[in-house]
């Protein structure tokens, strides 16, 4: 889906366009819902509120059965810290967009400005490996 011109490669412009469109569609539904004080950024408490309120309860129960509750807590803390670029305890929309572009750069292993099928497959394999390592912890 990110390969908007269907040439088999994902460029940074395609990522930006997709991320921008997706953020615009979901901004009202997610970012603004979580931004309970309406200051244009998320505190860590606002970021984690859906999980604390039981959002995704079935998924949380499935992870708990597999021993993944602690893993998800670590993931949430790491995800928030990674997006909070200025370490002010809040994630602004610009910080969330920057995090998406950094993920693109990580996936573009040959640094040609596109993410090809081999790079996507390698990223999926690396993610699976990281999940297995976290489960072992």
PyMOL commands that set and color helices and strands:
alter all, ss='L'
color gray80, all
select helices_A, chain A and resi 12-34+44-52+57-65+69-83+93-107+117-136
alter helices_A, ss='H'
color red, helices_A
select strands_A, chain A and resi 9-11+41-43+90-92+114-116
alter strands_A, ss='S'
color yellow, strands_A
deselect
rebuild
show_as cartoon
